[in-house]
Amino acid sequence: SAAELTTYTFAALDSWAWDRDQGRRPGETPQEFVVRLGTEFEPLDEPGFKLAGLVARVQYSRGPLPADAKDALATVWR
């Protein structure tokens, strides 16, 4: 599902960041994390921001993710 892909993609991004000594810090929200990553790795700025929005929706909303969620996730992977 798009929700599972969102969770998996966020975990993969965190793992990728740890490999570059930029992993998610204790207490750092997904939004804060991707903003920091986007500063360090500019190509991740917009895709990361969209990913953080999807993560927030998965964690805090009961509604479905937007129809274009999988497209946004594919951008992060590229």
Order of alpha helices (4+ residues) and beta strands (2+ residues): alpha-alpha-alpha-alpha
